[in-house]
Amino acid sequence: AFNSMPSGHAAEMFAMLVMVGLLVPKIKIYTWTLAIIIGASRVMYGAHWPTDVLLGAFIGMVVADLVKAFLVKKVIR
């Protein structure tokens, strides 16, 4: 009943879409916009509080940055 923190949808979408934006910078504005729309839809639908979505988005962005750092480290070696 009380397991909405953080938003898994927001975390997954931000991780995926931010990573795509990092890999293809030309479409970054579209991937970020889509991630924000998905996060906002979770709040508008009533499935999450804004803080749930913000924490999920933060987690997703951190995961995307960690994956990018890992991939860059592997490619450079």
N, CA, C and O atoms as CSV, one atom per row, in Angstrom:
chain,resi,resn,atom,element,x,y,z
A,1,ALA,N,N,0.813,-1.190,0.000
A,1,ALA,CA,C,0.000,0.000,0.000
A,1,ALA,C,C,0.861,1.261,0.000
A,1,ALA,O,O,0.502,2.250,-0.638
A,2,PHE,N,N,1.993,1.238,0.707
A,2,PHE,CA,C,2.821,2.428,0.823
A,2,PHE,C,C,4.203,2.192,0.224
A,2,PHE,O,O,5.217,2.406,0.888
A,3,ASN,N,N,4.240,1.752,-1.028
A,3,ASN,CA,C,5.522,1.435,-1.655
A,3,ASN,C,C,5.753,2.239,-2.927
A,3,ASN,O,O,6.199,1.700,-3.940
A,4,SER,N,N,5.449,3.525,-2.869
A,4,SER,CA,C,5.583,4.328,-4.085
A,4,SER,C,C,6.920,5.058,-4.189
A,4,SER,O,O,7.206,5.662,-5.223
A,5,MET,N,N,7.739,5.016,-3.149
A,5,MET,CA,C,9.001,5.766,-3.152
A,5,MET,C,C,10.146,4.834,-3.452
A,5,MET,O,O,10.291,3.853,-2.724
A,6,PRO,N,N,10.954,5.040,-4.429
A,6,PRO,CA,C,10.835,5.998,-5.529
A,6,PRO,C,C,10.001,5.411,-6.669
A,6,PRO,O,O,9.635,4.236,-6.643
A,7,SER,N,N,9.717,6.215,-7.632
A,7,SER,CA,C,8.963,5.763,-8.800
A,7,SER,C,C,9.864,4.914,-9.690
A,7,SER,O,O,10.841,5.405,-10.255
A,8,GLY,N,N,9.526,3.650,-9.804
A,8,GLY,CA,C,10.290,2.752,-10.671
A,8,GLY,C,C,10.169,3.126,-12.130
A,8,GLY,O,O,11.136,3.026,-12.885
A,9,HIS,N,N,8.973,3.563,-12.538
A,9,HIS,CA,C,8.783,3.986,-13.928
A,9,HIS,C,C,9.700,5.159,-14.264
A,9,HIS,O,O,10.356,5.171,-15.306
A,10,ALA,N,N,9.737,6.142,-13.368
A,10,ALA,CA,C,10.585,7.310,-13.611
A,10,ALA,C,C,12.055,6.915,-13.627
A,10,ALA,O,O,12.813,7.387,-14.476
A,11,ALA,N,N,12.465,6.060,-12.704
A,11,ALA,CA,C,13.864,5.632,-12.656
A,11,ALA,C,C,14.256,4.903,-13.939
A,11,ALA,O,O,15.304,5.188,-14.520
A,12,GLU,N,N,13.430,3.974,-14.378
A,12,GLU,CA,C,13.726,3.220,-15.594
A,12,GLU,C,C,13.756,4.106,-16.830
A,12,GLU,O,O,14.673,4.011,-17.647
A,13,MET,N,N,12.763,4.960,-16.966
A,13,MET,CA,C,12.694,5.802,-18.156
A,13,MET,C,C,13.821,6.834,-18.184
A,13,MET,O,O,14.406,7.079,-19.239
A,14,PHE,N,N,14.126,7.433,-17.048
A,14,PHE,CA,C,15.228,8.395,-17.030
A,14,PHE,C,C,16.551,7.692,-17.313
A,14,PHE,O,O,17.381,8.222,-18.051
A,15,ALA,N,N,16.761,6.516,-16.742
A,15,ALA,CA,C,18.001,5.788,-17.012
A,15,ALA,C,C,18.133,5.492,-18.502
A,15,ALA,O,O,19.182,5.736,-19.098
A,16,MET,N,N,17.072,4.970,-19.095
A,16,MET,CA,C,17.116,4.598,-20.506
A,16,MET,C,C,17.220,5.826,-21.418
A,16,MET,O,O,18.077,5.876,-22.301
A,17,LEU,N,N,16.359,6.798,-21.204
A,17,LEU,CA,C,16.306,7.931,-22.121
A,17,LEU,C,C,17.497,8.871,-21.959
A,17,LEU,O,O,17.957,9.452,-22.942
A,18,VAL,N,N,17.998,9.027,-20.752
A,18,VAL,CA,C,19.206,9.837,-20.564
A,18,VAL,C,C,20.393,9.133,-21.214
A,18,VAL,O,O,21.238,9.784,-21.829
A,19,MET,N,N,20.462,7.811,-21.083
A,19,MET,CA,C,21.551,7.064,-21.718
A,19,MET,C,C,21.492,7.205,-23.238
A,19,MET,O,O,22.524,7.393,-23.882
A,20,VAL,N,N,20.316,7.119,-23.806
A,20,VAL,CA,C,20.179,7.307,-25.258
A,20,VAL,C,C,20.602,8.721,-25.637
A,20,VAL,O,O,21.265,8.921,-26.655
A,21,GLY,N,N,20.222,9.698,-24.824
A,21,GLY,CA,C,20.632,11.075,-25.083
A,21,GLY,C,C,22.136,11.267,-24.996
A,21,GLY,O,O,22.705,12.077,-25.728
A,22,LEU,N,N,22.785,10.524,-24.102
A,22,LEU,CA,C,24.241,10.602,-24.002
A,22,LEU,C,C,24.915,9.958,-25.205
A,22,LEU,O,O,25.959,10.420,-25.667
A,23,LEU,N,N,24.312,8.893,-25.702
A,23,LEU,CA,C,24.889,8.188,-26.848
A,23,LEU,C,C,24.629,8.911,-28.166
A,23,LEU,O,O,25.460,8.865,-29.073
A,24,VAL,N,N,23.476,9.580,-28.278
A,24,VAL,CA,C,23.101,10.306,-29.500
A,24,VAL,C,C,22.715,11.730,-29.108
A,24,VAL,O,O,21.532,12.034,-28.955
A,25,PRO,N,N,23.712,12.606,-28.947
A,25,PRO,CA,C,23.434,13.964,-28.443
A,25,PRO,C,C,22.453,14.771,-29.289
A,25,PRO,O,O,21.802,15.676,-28.769
A,26,LYS,N,N,22.334,14.466,-30.576
A,26,LYS,CA,C,21.416,15.238,-31.426
A,26,LYS,C,C,19.965,15.102,-30.993
A,26,LYS,O,O,19.171,16.014,-31.222
A,27,ILE,N,N,19.604,13.991,-30.374
A,27,ILE,CA,C,18.207,13.786,-29.969
A,27,ILE,C,C,18.004,13.946,-28.465
A,27,ILE,O,O,16.949,13.593,-27.939
A,28,LYS,N,N,19.013,14.479,-27.770
A,28,LYS,CA,C,18.945,14.606,-26.312
A,28,LYS,C,C,17.729,15.413,-25.863
A,28,LYS,O,O,17.104,15.060,-24.864
A,29,ILE,N,N,17.383,16.471,-26.561
A,29,ILE,CA,C,16.231,17.287,-26.164
A,29,ILE,C,C,14.945,16.465,-26.203
A,29,ILE,O,O,14.062,16.660,-25.367
A,30,TYR,N,N,14.832,15.563,-27.153
A,30,TYR,CA,C,13.633,14.729,-27.273
A,30,TYR,C,C,13.590,13.651,-26.200
A,30,TYR,O,O,12.528,13.362,-25.648
A,31,THR,N,N,14.743,13.055,-25.904
A,31,THR,CA,C,14.754,12.006,-24.884
A,31,THR,C,C,14.480,12.594,-23.503
A,31,THR,O,O,13.753,11.996,-22.710
A,32,TRP,N,N,15.051,13.752,-23.210
A,32,TRP,CA,C,14.781,14.411,-21.931
A,32,TRP,C,C,13.314,14.828,-21.830
A,32,TRP,O,O,12.687,14.670,-20.783
A,33,THR,N,N,12.776,15.360,-22.920
A,33,THR,CA,C,11.371,15.772,-22.917
A,33,THR,C,C,10.461,14.580,-22.661
A,33,THR,O,O,9.522,14.671,-21.869
A,34,LEU,N,N,10.732,13.471,-23.323
A,34,LEU,CA,C,9.915,12.272,-23.131
A,34,LEU,C,C,10.033,11.759,-21.697
A,34,LEU,O,O,9.030,11.362,-21.104
A,35,ALA,N,N,11.227,11.760,-21.138
A,35,ALA,CA,C,11.407,11.310,-19.755
A,35,ALA,C,C,10.624,12.198,-18.790
A,35,ALA,O,O,10.005,11.695,-17.852
A,36,ILE,N,N,10.644,13.498,-19.008
A,36,ILE,CA,C,9.911,14.430,-18.141
A,36,ILE,C,C,8.406,14.226,-18.281
A,36,ILE,O,O,7.678,14.271,-17.290
A,37,ILE,N,N,7.941,14.005,-19.499
A,37,ILE,CA,C,6.507,13.759,-19.719
A,37,ILE,C,C,6.068,12.485,-19.005
A,37,ILE,O,O,5.005,12.453,-18.384
A,38,ILE,N,N,6.878,11.443,-19.092
A,38,ILE,CA,C,6.535,10.185,-18.422
A,38,ILE,C,C,6.492,10.393,-16.912
A,38,ILE,O,O,5.573,9.917,-16.245
A,39,GLY,N,N,7.479,11.101,-16.371
A,39,GLY,CA,C,7.473,11.384,-14.937
A,39,GLY,C,C,6.257,12.193,-14.509
A,39,GLY,O,O,5.628,11.896,-13.494
A,40,ALA,N,N,5.934,13.213,-15.287
A,40,ALA,CA,C,4.762,14.047,-14.970
A,40,ALA,C,C,3.471,13.242,-15.068
A,40,ALA,O,O,2.537,13.466,-14.298
A,41,SER,N,N,3.418,12.313,-16.006
A,41,SER,CA,C,2.204,11.507,-16.161
A,41,SER,C,C,1.968,10.623,-14.940
A,41,SER,O,O,0.819,10.341,-14.600
A,42,ARG,N,N,3.040,10.181,-14.272
A,42,ARG,CA,C,2.892,9.366,-13.066
A,42,ARG,C,C,2.232,10.183,-11.955
A,42,ARG,O,O,1.442,9.659,-11.169
A,43,VAL,N,N,2.568,11.477,-11.901
A,43,VAL,CA,C,1.962,12.347,-10.892
A,43,VAL,C,C,0.517,12.674,-11.282
A,43,VAL,O,O,-0.382,12.603,-10.444
A,44,MET,N,N,0.294,13.029,-12.541
A,44,MET,CA,C,-1.053,13.384,-12.994
A,44,MET,C,C,-2.019,12.200,-12.898
A,44,MET,O,O,-3.206,12.384,-12.628
A,45,TYR,N,N,-1.510,10.998,-13.118
A,45,TYR,CA,C,-2.335,9.791,-13.021
A,45,TYR,C,C,-2.688,9.483,-11.569
A,45,TYR,O,O,-3.648,8.764,-11.290
A,46,GLY,N,N,-1.902,10.033,-10.653
A,46,GLY,CA,C,-2.155,9.817,-9.237
A,46,GLY,C,C,-1.426,8.606,-8.677
A,46,GLY,O,O,-1.705,8.173,-7.559
A,47,ALA,N,N,-0.493,8.057,-9.449
A,47,ALA,CA,C,0.238,6.870,-9.002
A,47,ALA,C,C,1.377,7.222,-8.062
A,47,ALA,O,O,1.804,6.379,-7.273
A,48,HIS,N,N,1.887,8.472,-8.128
A,48,HIS,CA,C,3.033,8.880,-7.321
A,48,HIS,C,C,2.910,10.325,-6.900
A,48,HIS,O,O,2.211,11.123,-7.524
A,49,TRP,N,N,3.608,10.640,-5.823
A,49,TRP,CA,C,3.794,12.019,-5.412
A,49,TRP,C,C,4.956,12.590,-6.227
A,49,TRP,O,O,5.794,11.829,-6.712
A,50,PRO,N,N,5.020,13.908,-6.385
A,50,PRO,CA,C,6.143,14.504,-7.121
A,50,PRO,C,C,7.512,14.107,-6.562
A,50,PRO,O,O,8.461,13.925,-7.325
A,51,THR,N,N,7.619,13.972,-5.248
A,51,THR,CA,C,8.904,13.575,-4.665
A,51,THR,C,C,9.302,12.165,-5.072
A,51,THR,O,O,10.489,11.882,-5.231
A,52,ASP,N,N,8.326,11.272,-5.246
A,52,ASP,CA,C,8.612,9.913,-5.714
A,52,ASP,C,C,9.244,9.950,-7.095
A,52,ASP,O,O,10.224,9.256,-7.369
A,53,VAL,N,N,8.665,10.774,-7.959
A,53,VAL,CA,C,9.149,10.885,-9.339
A,53,VAL,C,C,10.519,11.562,-9.368
A,53,VAL,O,O,11.402,11.140,-10.115
A,54,LEU,N,N,10.700,12.599,-8.569
A,54,LEU,CA,C,12.002,13.278,-8.537
A,54,LEU,C,C,13.114,12.340,-8.077
A,54,LEU,O,O,14.201,12.337,-8.654
A,55,LEU,N,N,12.850,11.548,-7.048
A,55,LEU,CA,C,13.861,10.602,-6.581
A,55,LEU,C,C,14.116,9.525,-7.637
A,55,LEU,O,O,15.262,9.136,-7.861
A,56,GLY,N,N,13.054,9.043,-8.283
A,56,GLY,CA,C,13.220,8.068,-9.351
A,56,GLY,C,C,14.024,8.629,-10.512
A,56,GLY,O,O,14.876,7.941,-11.074
A,57,ALA,N,N,13.753,9.880,-10.871
A,57,ALA,CA,C,14.499,10.531,-11.953
A,57,ALA,C,C,15.965,10.684,-11.579
A,57,ALA,O,O,16.848,10.456,-12.405
A,58,PHE,N,N,16.223,11.068,-10.339
A,58,PHE,CA,C,17.604,11.208,-9.876
A,58,PHE,C,C,18.339,9.872,-9.939
A,58,PHE,O,O,19.473,9.803,-10.412
A,59,ILE,N,N,17.700,8.831,-9.469
A,59,ILE,CA,C,18.309,7.495,-9.516
A,59,ILE,C,C,18.589,7.093,-10.956
A,59,ILE,O,O,19.661,6.567,-11.255
A,60,GLY,N,N,17.635,7.336,-11.850
A,60,GLY,CA,C,17.822,7.006,-13.264
A,60,GLY,C,C,18.979,7.753,-13.892
A,60,GLY,O,O,19.749,7.178,-14.661
A,61,MET,N,N,19.110,9.041,-13.569
A,61,MET,CA,C,20.211,9.831,-14.125
A,61,MET,C,C,21.559,9.358,-13.597
A,61,MET,O,O,22.539,9.315,-14.342
A,62,VAL,N,N,21.614,9.007,-12.323
A,62,VAL,CA,C,22.859,8.498,-11.745
A,62,VAL,C,C,23.241,7.173,-12.400
A,62,VAL,O,O,24.406,6.950,-12.728
A,63,VAL,N,N,22.259,6.300,-12.589
A,63,VAL,CA,C,22.535,5.017,-13.247
A,63,VAL,C,C,23.053,5.244,-14.661
A,63,VAL,O,O,24.012,4.591,-15.073
A,64,ALA,N,N,22.444,6.149,-15.406
A,64,ALA,CA,C,22.901,6.441,-16.770
A,64,ALA,C,C,24.339,6.946,-16.768
A,64,ALA,O,O,25.142,6.540,-17.609
A,65,ASP,N,N,24.665,7.825,-15.832
A,65,ASP,CA,C,26.038,8.339,-15.738
A,65,ASP,C,C,27.029,7.237,-15.368
A,65,ASP,O,O,28.137,7.195,-15.903
A,66,LEU,N,N,26.637,6.347,-14.456
A,66,LEU,CA,C,27.516,5.246,-14.067
A,66,LEU,C,C,27.747,4.275,-15.226
A,66,LEU,O,O,28.864,3.802,-15.434
A,67,VAL,N,N,26.694,3.985,-15.971
A,67,VAL,CA,C,26.831,3.093,-17.131
A,67,VAL,C,C,27.734,3.730,-18.177
A,67,VAL,O,O,28.587,3.060,-18.758
A,68,LYS,N,N,27.545,5.028,-18.417
A,68,LYS,CA,C,28.397,5.715,-19.386
A,68,LYS,C,C,29.854,5.680,-18.937
A,68,LYS,O,O,30.742,5.406,-19.744
A,69,ALA,N,N,30.108,5.951,-17.666
A,69,ALA,CA,C,31.470,5.936,-17.146
A,69,ALA,C,C,32.077,4.541,-17.280
A,69,ALA,O,O,33.247,4.411,-17.638
A,70,PHE,N,N,31.306,3.509,-17.001
A,70,PHE,CA,C,31.770,2.130,-17.124
A,70,PHE,C,C,32.096,1.812,-18.572
A,70,PHE,O,O,33.130,1.207,-18.855
A,71,LEU,N,N,31.224,2.213,-19.495
A,71,LEU,CA,C,31.462,1.930,-20.911
A,71,LEU,C,C,32.680,2.686,-21.432
A,71,LEU,O,O,33.469,2.130,-22.196
A,72,VAL,N,N,32.843,3.935,-21.033
A,72,VAL,CA,C,33.996,4.718,-21.467
A,72,VAL,C,C,35.268,4.094,-20.922
A,72,VAL,O,O,36.273,4.023,-21.630
A,73,LYS,N,N,35.242,3.646,-19.693
A,73,LYS,CA,C,36.415,3.019,-19.090
A,73,LYS,C,C,36.776,1.723,-19.820
A,73,LYS,O,O,37.957,1.441,-20.028
A,74,LYS,N,N,35.782,0.942,-20.206
A,74,LYS,CA,C,36.021,-0.315,-20.927
A,74,LYS,C,C,36.552,-0.073,-22.334
A,74,LYS,O,O,37.403,-0.826,-22.808
A,75,VAL,N,N,36.067,0.959,-23.006
A,75,VAL,CA,C,36.472,1.241,-24.376
A,75,VAL,C,C,37.895,1.797,-24.402
A,75,VAL,O,O,38.674,1.480,-25.301
A,76,ILE,N,N,38.229,2.625,-23.413
A,76,ILE,CA,C,39.559,3.246,-23.374
A,76,ILE,C,C,40.641,2.192,-23.114
A,76,ILE,O,O,41.742,2.302,-23.653
A,77,ARG,N,N,40.354,1.198,-22.317
A,77,ARG,CA,C,41.349,0.157,-22.003
A,77,ARG,C,C,41.687,-0.654,-23.179
A,77,ARG,O,O,42.505,-1.568,-23.083
